[in-house]
Amino acid sequence: MRPGSGALDRRHLFDPDRVPRAGVTIAVIVFPGSNDERDAAWALSALGADPVLVWHGERELPRGTAAVILPGGFSYGDYLRVGAIARFAPVLRAVRDFAADGGLVLGICNGFQILCEAGLLPGALLPNASLSFVCGDVDLVVERDGTPFTRRSAPGDPLTIPVKHADGRFHADADLLAELEAGERIVLRYARGQNPNGSVADVAGVINESGNVMGLMPHPEHAVDPLLGSGDGALILASLVDSARERSLAAAPS
């Protein structure tokens, strides 16, 4: 909850003894400066999941967590470098352990930056080539299907999802880029002529080698209801919910 003063009441974020509803539990990490955690939670709930907001100071994830989202915003004010301080948050150790065990992790915008800083994803996010903040819908192309995040799409499918960032230029040197291309780890690209930040090879989203951690700069949580302009973001988040539900059922006692 956010009292009138604007301060964050962390007591309402995460109760480890909380009994979730019938959906699948997806933890949404909240850092000082996060500003899209409520949007992500709303989108997940609309898609049948049970989102739980988790404060960055927690040292464990909620019991039964089937997936984790690191949302957009400006964690720790983007001081030093985007995501550079958030990588040391206590909850990141739990997220690393979760990912190492095959848990599904999605980083959106600032969450993508944090995952790169934490070494959970390759590359780096640099200031936009324009040195300006960009905000608006962009056209994307799905490069790879069959991942836990794109199972509802097919290669070549167009998506329209908004971006809003100042440091979204994906950078990888020639060797790393070749490795990502060869491993089919570039999941989303900006459509031709739509690259808003100068990302190398029009990269908009990448996945780790194991295929369970993904980061993207566009905001799918802002494109779930067509009344807002596009529902294409639901294809990504619903894929995550589907995959998380399968993981949760597989882990349940028989």
C-alpha positions in Angstrom: 0.0 0.0 0.0 1.1 3.6 -0.6 0.0 6.0 2.2 -0.7 9.6 1.3 2.9 10.5 2.1 4.1 8.4 -0.8 6.1 6.1 1.5 5.9 2.4 0.9 4.4 0.3 3.7 6.4 -2.9 3.3 4.2 -4.8 5.7 1.6 -5.2 3.0 4.0 -6.5 0.4 4.9 -10.0 1.5 3.6 -12.3 4.2 5.4 -15.6 4.0 2.5 -17.4 5.7 0.0 -15.9 3.2 -2.3 -18.5 1.6 -2.6 -17.8 -2.1 -5.8 -18.1 -4.1 -6.3 -20.8 -6.6 -4.0 -19.3 -9.2 -0.3 -19.7 -9.7 2.0 -17.7 -7.4 4.3 -15.2 -9.2 6.5 -12.9 -7.1 6.9 -9.3 -8.3 10.0 -7.8 -6.7 9.7 -4.2 -5.5 12.8 -2.0 -5.2 13.0 1.6 -4.0 12.1 3.4 -7.2 10.1 0.7 -8.9 7.0 2.2 -10.5 5.5 -0.6 -12.5 5.0 -3.3 -9.9 1.3 -2.6 -9.5 0.8 -2.7 -13.3 2.6 -6.0 -13.5 0.6 -7.4 -10.6 -2.7 -6.2 -12.2 -1.8 -7.8 -15.6 -0.8 -11.1 -14.0 -4.0 -11.2 -12.0 -6.0 -10.5 -15.1 -4.3 -13.5 -16.7 -5.2 -15.8 -13.9 -2.1 -15.7 -11.8 -1.7 -14.9 -8.1 0.9 -12.0 -7.9 2.6 -11.3 -4.6 4.6 -8.1 -4.2 8.0 -8.8 -2.5 10.1 -6.1 -0.9 13.7 -5.9 -2.0 14.9 -6.5 1.6 13.4 -9.9 1.9 15.8 -12.9 1.9 13.3 -15.4 0.6 10.6 -15.7 -2.0 7.0 -16.6 -1.1 6.3 -20.2 -0.5 5.2 -21.9 -3.7 6.6 -19.2 -6.0 6.4 -20.5 -9.6 7.9 -17.5 -11.4 9.5 -14.1 -10.6 9.1 -10.7 -12.3 11.6 -7.8 -11.8 9.4 -4.8 -12.9 10.3 -1.5 -14.5 11.2 1.7 -12.8 14.3 3.3 -11.5 15.6 1.1 -8.8 17.6 3.0 -6.2 17.2 6.1 -8.4 19.4 4.6 -11.1 22.4 5.9 -9.2 25.9 4.8 -10.3 24.4 2.9 -13.2 21.0 1.4 -14.0 20.6 -1.8 -12.0 24.0 -1.5 -10.4 22.8 -1.1 -6.9 19.8 -3.4 -7.1 22.0 -6.4 -8.0 23.2 -6.3 -4.3 19.6 -6.3 -2.9 19.1 -9.2 -0.4 16.2 -10.6 -2.4 18.5 -11.0 -5.5 20.3 -13.9 -3.8 16.9 -15.7 -3.5 16.2 -14.9 -7.2 19.6 -16.2 -8.2 19.0 -19.5 -6.3 15.5 -19.7 -7.8 16.9 -19.2 -11.4 19.7 -21.7 -10.8 17.1 -24.3 -9.8 15.3 -23.7 -13.1 12.8 -21.1 -11.8 11.3 -18.7 -14.4 12.5 -15.1 -14.1 11.3 -12.2 -16.3 13.0 -8.8 -16.2 11.1 -5.9 -17.7 13.0 -2.7 -18.6 14.7 -1.8 -15.3 14.3 -5.5 -14.4 16.2 -6.4 -17.6 19.0 -4.0 -16.6 19.2 -5.6 -13.1 19.4 -9.1 -14.6 22.3 -8.0 -16.8 24.1 -6.4 -13.9 23.5 -9.5 -11.8 25.1 -11.7 -14.4 21.8 -13.6 -15.0 21.6 -12.3 -18.6 24.4 -11.4 -21.0 25.2 -8.0 -22.4 24.5 -4.5 -21.0 22.0 -1.8 -21.3 23.5 1.6 -22.2 22.1 5.1 -22.6 19.9 5.5 -25.6 21.8 6.5 -28.7 19.7 9.7 -28.8 20.6 10.5 -25.2 16.9 11.1 -24.7 14.1 9.4 -22.9 11.9 7.5 -25.3 8.2 6.7 -24.7 5.7 5.2 -27.0 4.5 2.1 -28.8 7.0 0.1 -30.8 6.6 -2.7 -33.2 8.5 -6.0 -32.4 9.1 -9.3 -34.1 9.2 -12.6 -32.3 12.4 -14.3 -33.2 12.0 -17.5 -31.2 9.0 -19.4 -30.0 8.8 -22.4 -27.6 10.4 -20.5 -24.7 8.5 -20.2 -21.4 7.9 -16.6 -22.4 6.9 -16.9 -26.1 5.0 -20.2 -26.3 1.8 -18.4 -27.4 3.6 -16.8 -30.4 5.3 -18.1 -33.5 8.6 -16.9 -35.2 7.9 -13.8 -37.2 4.8 -12.8 -35.3 4.5 -9.0 -35.0 3.8 -7.4 -31.5 3.1 -3.9 -30.6 4.2 -3.1 -27.0 5.2 0.3 -25.5 8.7 1.3 -24.3 9.7 4.0 -21.8 13.3 4.3 -21.0 16.5 6.3 -21.2 19.0 3.5 -20.9 17.7 0.7 -23.2 20.4 0.3 -25.8 21.4 -3.3 -25.7 25.1 -3.8 -26.1 27.1 -6.9 -26.9 30.5 -7.2 -28.5 30.9 -9.1 -31.8 31.8 -12.3 -30.1 28.9 -12.2 -27.7 26.4 -11.2 -30.4 27.5 -14.1 -32.5 27.1 -16.4 -29.6 23.6 -15.1 -28.9 22.6 -15.5 -32.6 24.0 -19.0 -32.8 22.3 -20.1 -29.6 18.9 -18.5 -30.7 19.0 -16.5 -27.5 17.6 -13.3 -29.1 13.9 -13.7 -28.5 12.5 -10.3 -29.6 13.8 -7.7 -32.0 12.5 -4.3 -32.9 10.9 -4.3 -36.3 12.8 -2.7 -39.1 13.0 1.1 -38.6 11.4 0.8 -35.1 14.6 0.6 -33.0 14.0 3.3 -30.4 17.4 3.3 -28.6 20.1 2.1 -31.0 20.3 -1.5 -29.6 22.8 -3.7 -31.5 21.1 -5.9 -34.1 17.7 -4.4 -33.0 17.7 -6.6 -29.9 14.7 -6.0 -27.7 14.8 -9.2 -25.6 17.2 -12.0 -24.8 17.1 -15.2 -22.8 19.8 -17.0 -20.8 21.5 -20.2 -22.0 19.2 -22.4 -20.0 16.1 -20.7 -21.3 14.4 -19.9 -18.0 15.5 -16.2 -17.6 14.5 -13.5 -20.0 14.8 -9.8 -20.2 13.1 -7.3 -22.5 13.0 -3.5 -22.6 9.3 -3.1 -23.8 6.6 -3.2 -21.2 4.2 -6.1 -21.8 2.2 -5.2 -18.6 1.1 -2.0 -20.3 -0.2 -3.9 -23.3 -2.6 -6.5 -21.8 -5.9 -4.7 -22.4 -6.7 -3.7 -26.0 -8.6 -0.7 -24.7 -5.1 0.8 -23.9 -4.0 0.4 -27.5 -2.7 -3.2 -27.7 -3.2 -6.5 -26.1 0.0 -8.0 -27.5 1.8 -7.9 -24.1 -0.6 -10.6 -22.9 1.0 -13.1 -25.2 4.3 -12.8 -23.3 2.8 -12.6 -19.8 0.2 -15.4 -20.5 3.0 -17.6 -21.8 4.8 -17.0 -18.5 1.7 -17.8 -16.5 1.1 -21.0 -18.5 4.7 -22.1 -18.0 4.6 -21.2 -14.3 1.4 -23.1 -13.8 3.0 -26.2 -15.4 6.1 -25.8 -13.2 3.8 -25.5 -10.1 1.8 -28.6 -11.0 4.9 -30.6 -11.7 6.2 -29.7 -8.2 3.0 -30.5 -6.4 2.9 -33.8 -4.4 1.1 -36.6 -6.4 
